[in-house]
Amino acid sequence: MTARLVSSYCEGEWVAPGAAGSEIFSPLDGALIGSCGDGDINFEEIAHFARTHGGNALRAMTFHQRAHRLKALATYLNERREQLYELSFLTGATWRDAMIDIDGGISTLFVYSSKGRREMPDSKIYRDGGIEQLSQSGNFLGQHICTPRLGVGVHINAFNFPAWGMLEKMAPTLLAGVPAIVKPATQTSFLTQACFAMMIESKIFPPGSIQLIAGGIGDLFDHLGAQDIVSFTGSAQTAGKLKGHEAFTVEGARFMAEQDSLNATVLGTDCTVESEEFTMAVREVVREMTTKAGQKCTAIRRIIVPSNLTKEFSKAVTGELTSISVGDPRNKETRMGALVSHRQKTDVLAKAQMLAEEAELVFGDREQFSSHEGAYMSPLLFHCSDPDSATNIHSVEAFGPVATIMPYRDTAHAIELVNRGGGSLVASIFTNDNKLAREFVEGAAAWHGRLYFANRHTGKEGTGHGSPLPHMVHGGPGRAGGGEELGGIRGVMHYMQRTAIQGNPDLLGAITDSWVRGSQEIHQGPHPFRMHFGELEIGKTFRSKSRQITLEDIEHFAEFTGDNFYAHMDEEAASANPFFPGRVAHGYLLLSFAAGLFVDPDPGPVLANYGLDNLRFLKPVSPGDSIYVRLSAKEKTNRNEEYGEVLWDVELFNQDDEPVASYNLLTMNAH
Amino acid sequence: MTARLVSSYCEGEWVAPGAAGSEIFSPLDGALIGSCGDGDINFEEIAHFARTHGGNALRAMTFHQRAHRLKALATYLNERREQLYELSFLTGATWRDAMIDIDGGISTLFVYSSKGRREMPDSKIYRDGGIEQLSQSGNFLGQHICTPRLGVGVHINAFNFPAWGMLEKMAPTLLAGVPAIVKPATQTSFLTQACFAMMIESKIFPPGSIQLIAGGIGDLFDHLGAQDIVSFTGSAQTAGKLKGHEAFTVEGARFMAEQDSLNATVLGTDCTVESEEFTMAVREVVREMTTKAGQKCTAIRRIIVPSNLTKEFSKAVTGELTSISVGDPRNKETRMGALVSHRQKTDVLAKAQMLAEEAELVFGDREQFSSHEGAYMSPLLFHCSDPDSATNIHSVEAFGPVATIMPYRDTAHAIELVNRGGGSLVASIFTNDNKLAREFVEGAAAWHGRLYFANRHTGKEGTGHGSPLPHMVHGGPGRAGGGEELGGIRGVMHYMQRTAIQGNPDLLGAITDSWVRGSQEIHQGPHPFRMHFGELEIGKTFRSKSRQITLEDIEHFAEFTGDNFYAHMDEEAASANPFFPGRVAHGYLLLSFAAGLFVDPDPGPVLANYGLDNLRFLKPVSPGDSIYVRLSAKEKTNRNEEYGEVLWDVELFNQDDEPVASYNLLTMNAH
């Protein structure tokens, strides 16, 4: 194999590594496979290029436009992913490990594309929460919005997920409208670079949207300011050092860290050796120890088991570990590949030695593979009989296939032990007792970014202790870095600035592409249901004629629908109800009559009413009262070639112009 | 006047200042009014006392229980607020200034109490967002929750709002379930302490919930860890220093800063001398310069005016400033009181000198009051003709009655200038042009925590450029500190930890006091509408008999309601619609029949159906199809002595058990 030059990509050009770049050796056989770093890069200029070229181009798009490009990118990479598998073996990863990294990364792009289109507006400004009424008459309102930060997202990634690590940070960043500079870890940078090169080749995102720094980041931090964001994945030690940089303490750049942590799994007190949860927990522990050779920031490091089951649990895990074949990851039979490098293996063994001071080795051989050219090692399972006085097992992370079993007395003790990690990315609990689960949440949630509950009901559907999903927050307090990534649209917000907007209804509407109650109504032109999606103006309003509700209507409706609730049918009983003056019209009668008042019957652009939100009945309607409807086009969201969705603001008023009901109506309107 | 000893309140005891405490002098006449600090405090112990005594007691309550106590506290303080006014004069504040501080603080408690009850559950666990579907069959789901951090909230406050500053931080902290340690600024600590003493005397919050450190915080930060939160208000310089402390960079405590910033106001290009917005802007500038003698972190420092109007605007502001009487704040006629101290005045004049290097003084006399015993000074208005090359006017904050007018060429230039502050708490724009407003938002929102738009429509209802409201976020990027306070429930979240929970439906329901779709249904016992609020179990379910929908039903409903939409009435036209197989039942017909199927008619605990949420029609119902209903009690929220609210999860199914509609029904149920 020829050594690869891992190039950077800066200001639209590939930059080869320099003479002083680092050499990268294969973890499989020690052969030189590439060199990386020391390229001729002006860090101030690439940050500037990102903010101007990339930022301006991205901000010119709406959230939906960016989401569509994410989908195109995911599709493009998906068609080429097998090329990346070949390189992935050179990181020590097995086929299954490669899928987690590569397919997992691509799937994150797909999920963000989908969430961006479903949960964000087709607009440049995101509404955060609802309107706040700040004055009595409603002429002065508040609305929080989020807009893209005018800076660059700098992504500092760890070696263990060269594809996923890049893509999971990039998806929310680009969706936010912020350009990214990616800095992969040197040891596996060749895979990141190969994936990145596909993205450039695809030309899907505009120039300056993404850049790559293979090697060190030089003086980049000295050029970061208040609008920039650094998202770091790596060790607690490095994060602590970076956080103190003036870019963050003085200039006001945002810093988010996702650090390795001492993640734990707990077997609930309700479990027995025979229970399904016991077997599931054993399987999960073995999977977490051996996937990526245990080099996962979410991997289980501490196994907390009821003291009466420790021996059996340890035996069961040992039994499973015996069948794990360690070796060349290119071999499909291999269950565990190599560590990423010899350096990493040396570090893991040193950390294992610290665990050995407090715990005995119950499975594995630290000497196995000691003379092998590849960075292979045996899984190591420790048992610590006194986890209360031990400290290393709760604080020293051997970032490899290493975990420690420890006993606990009761649930309170288990909670205490699981929290001893000082903050983790994830803890899992195997239990079929919901009360116990709740006890865990109340006692431990504040120390963990994610709590994963598994039992006979979740069964095979559970996505796994160690798998961050794009839907759920990834990150945790304290030792885990205090940061958050992913979590759906929450992850996008890290790259945006929230701003409180105060003003009058029309102005807020103009800013948020929405009709806000109290704004001007547009009355000219045909009935709004006769207007195609594109023609329909936000604020287009229909005010219906009025209709009287008679006692006969109420009685007829009751008989027809079968809804003979006493508030509609019995004057005396209705009067005794604290909310009603006497018999009143059914709420659904009002809704139905309202539709009769505003619907335009003939075929036209409105294809269907697909739902209704926020319906509130505000004032009872008595026999003899009249109602009329105001219907205003509030928001529009294009969906496909055929139609878009329209959200209507609807109010029903009585003969005294008092609102009696209020809701949002949802229709699909043809183009 | 006798000098007051400003005591601390630690571990349930008042601690008097020590011999080396700071002396506090009156800003009105230089007299000694008190001493503060150097008390005998063990900072490690008070943090521990807060976390254990205060934290445990607060976490034992639900959000609603804590919200009720906030209301009781607000009421208690409100009845005693006049006592605080007397002390407020000794901070240099006028009557109006005192109201902003004291009444403003109390009102923040009221708003948080109300929002806590309306927007948070009556539970110990807050649901953040909805259920995430993580598996196909729905047996494995995700839900984000927030729980109180297990630490202490340390509040470091500025001198300018001794009451509001304490209360606006305390309200969200206590609502979150987190104890607070308050550290007021020494110069005005006597007022904070007086207000704090009332809170202790009220006994409304349990011991350990609130403690007070008058004077320095000693080694407190050395004892903070991953679960603690520091919320700081003050100068950028101090914040920068604090942020670098290992409590934050290594231990993982949260740090939030709200710093003074170079807030600006802009007069839109649409304004003329005659326009209402011109007059409003002049009034606002004068109010911002003189309220609290300009000692507000949100005050207008930079006045950005179209170049053709600068002269007129300057003249108008000058005219108004002439009528501002500066003097003893106890005098009701006084429009502007004293600065908080001579030291502060010296600092402001020094900063004004730096502005004078780039701008000319157009109003005010820096020598006025120079030999006065009180810390009085004249308002100072500067004019800078070249704001592009100037730097001090955009970066040096004279924290007193000082502001600078500057001209701009066009809106792009105004945006550039307003952003030159490097991040601010608030910018205001006076404009009656919504397009211009949108341009401002797109160009400037990312640099500002709040954008305040005022015009003839907002008129007198506008709450003011400089007033942070509990509903809206207070804080801003960059120079403003990068933190956030208030903003309704957003402000509570800073004191909580978000955790992603994964598990099966029943388990998630047990954790969140909610029935989650896919959970077990409780069928035993009477019809759920026959059960009182307290008896009704979450998960109690009613499955109705089924009812066929005939073509006659559809035609009858159409005629009765007037809803003759073609999809219900015209087979051919309906078939041409992409969503319908032919004529289908009205959505509201389904809703109405569903009510007929589940309603229990006789008087009983269900008092009223007050609304409906998230209605989606999932599948068309054709003539001849049947429907039946599943109705399950999903969530309960107690409201008062008489009744509580029940949220029902409702699904309509057809004869093939396919869901055809889904919604949440809202009822009020008697106790």
Interface residues (C-beta under 8 A of the other chain):
Chain A: R59 K124 I125 G129 E132 L134 S135 Q136 S137 N139 F140 G142 H144 I145 T147 P148 R149 L150 G225 A226 Q227 A236 G240 K241 K243 G244 E246 F248 T249 V250 E251 G252 R254 G422 G423 N434 K435 A437 R438 V441 E442 A445 A446 W447 H448 G449 R450 L451 Y452 F453 A454 N455 H457 T458 G459 E461 G462 T463 L469 H471 M472 V473 H474 P477 G478 R479 G481 G482 E484 G487 G488 R490 M496 Q497 R498 T499 A500 I501 Q502 G503 N504 D506 L507 G509 A510 I511 R547 H556 F557 F560 T561 G562 D563 N564 F565 Y566 A567 M569 D570 A573 A576 N577 P578 F579 F580 H586 G587 Y588 L589 L591 S592 F593 A595 G596 L597 V599 D600 P601 D602 P603 L607 A608 N609 Y610 G611 L612 D613 N614 L615 R616 F617 E642 Y643 Y663 M668
Chain B: R59 K124 I125 G129 E132 L134 S135 Q136 S137 N139 F140 G142 H144 I145 T147 P148 R149 L150 G225 A226 Q227 A236 G240 K241 K243 G244 E246 F248 T249 V250 E251 G252 R254 G422 G423 N434 K435 A437 R438 V441 E442 A445 A446 W447 H448 G449 R450 L451 Y452 F453 A454 N455 H457 T458 G459 E461 G462 T463 L469 H471 M472 V473 H474 P477 G478 R479 G481 G482 E484 G487 G488 R490 M496 Q497 R498 T499 A500 I501 Q502 G503 N504 D506 L507 G509 A510 I511 R547 H556 F557 F560 T561 G562 D563 N564 F565 Y566 A567 M569 D570 A573 A576 N577 P578 F579 F580 H586 G587 Y588 L589 L591 S592 F593 A595 G596 L597 V599 D600 P601 D602 P603 L607 A608 N609 Y610 G611 L612 D613 N614 L615 R616 F617 E642 Y643 Y663 M668
